[in-house]
Amino acid sequence: LKLRAEQQAALREEELRRALNEWGVYYIAGIGREIDRPRRVRLAGEGSVEGLTPLQLLEKYLETKNVRPDRIELLLKHAQGLMHGAAPEGLEAGGPTEPTPEIVQTTLIPAE
């Protein structure tokens, strides 16, 4: 069987054997499993990450996820504002502590 990692836990071997028996298979030597595990990209292979700033690490992460360059630029801009305590667009200093739904809607970053 070829399975994705998330399918492995859901496999019920007894039900599989019962279904094979119903299809006329009366002898099963064994059920092998080949689990397809996605490869994880490690930043450590690209030099030392310890000296990078949080924004540089975020940029590297977004690049490994194949995010478009224009979207990376937008996300980094918003991240920088958040890290430096800048208020989101449309929310003035001294205003409400939580943005109203209209303000949240205007400050959302569009999905790809």
C-alpha positions in Angstrom: 0.0 0.0 0.0 1.2 3.5 -0.8 0.0 5.9 1.8 0.5 9.5 2.9 1.6 10.0 6.5 -1.9 11.3 7.5 -3.6 8.2 6.0 -1.5 5.7 8.0 -3.4 6.1 11.3 -6.7 5.8 9.5 -5.9 2.4 7.9 -7.8 -0.4 9.5 -6.1 -3.6 8.4 -8.9 -5.9 9.6 -11.4 -4.1 7.3 -8.9 -4.3 4.4 -8.5 -8.0 4.9 -12.3 -8.5 5.1 -12.8 -6.5 1.9 -10.1 -8.6 0.1 -11.7 -11.8 1.3 -15.1 -10.6 -0.1 -13.3 -10.0 -3.5 -12.2 -13.6 -3.5 -8.7 -13.2 -2.1 -8.2 -16.0 0.5 -4.5 -15.9 1.1 -2.6 -12.8 2.0 1.1 -13.2 2.7 1.4 -9.7 4.1 0.4 -6.1 3.6 3.3 -3.9 3.1 3.1 -0.2 3.7 5.1 2.5 1.8 4.6 5.8 3.7 5.2 9.0 1.6 6.6 11.5 4.0 7.0 15.1 2.7 10.6 16.3 2.8 11.3 19.1 5.2 13.4 22.0 4.1 16.0 23.0 6.7 17.4 26.5 6.8 20.6 25.2 8.5 21.9 24.0 5.2 22.0 27.6 3.9 24.6 28.9 6.4 24.2 30.0 9.9 20.7 31.2 10.8 21.7 32.3 14.3 22.9 35.7 13.1 19.7 36.5 11.1 17.0 38.9 12.3 13.4 37.7 12.7 12.5 39.5 9.4 15.4 37.7 7.5 14.3 34.4 9.0 10.7 35.1 7.9 11.9 36.0 4.4 13.9 32.7 4.1 10.9 30.7 5.4 8.5 32.3 2.8 11.1 31.6 0.1 11.2 27.9 1.0 7.4 27.8 0.7 7.6 29.2 -2.8 5.7 32.4 -2.0 5.7 35.0 -4.8 8.3 37.8 -4.4 5.6 40.5 -4.4 3.7 38.7 -1.7 6.9 38.2 0.4 7.5 42.0 0.2 3.9 42.7 1.4 4.1 40.2 4.2 7.5 41.5 5.4 6.2 45.0 5.4 3.3 44.0 7.6 5.5 41.9 9.9 7.9 44.8 10.3 5.0 47.0 11.3 3.8 44.5 13.9 7.3 44.0 15.3 7.8 47.7 15.8 4.4 48.3 17.3 2.9 50.2 14.4 -0.9 50.4 14.4 -2.5 48.6 11.4 -3.8 50.9 8.6 -7.0 52.6 9.6 -6.5 52.3 13.3 -5.4 55.6 14.8 -3.4 55.9 18.0 -5.6 56.3 21.0 -8.5 54.6 19.2 -10.3 51.5 20.2 -8.2 48.7 21.7 -9.6 46.2 19.2 -10.2 47.0 15.6 -13.7 47.1 14.3 -14.7 44.5 11.7 -14.5 47.2 9.0 -10.9 48.0 9.9 -9.9 44.3 10.1 -11.3 43.7 6.7 -9.2 46.5 5.2 -6.0 45.4 6.8 -6.2 41.7 5.8 -3.5 40.5 3.4 -5.2 39.0 0.3 -4.7 35.2 -0.1 -2.7 33.9 -3.0 
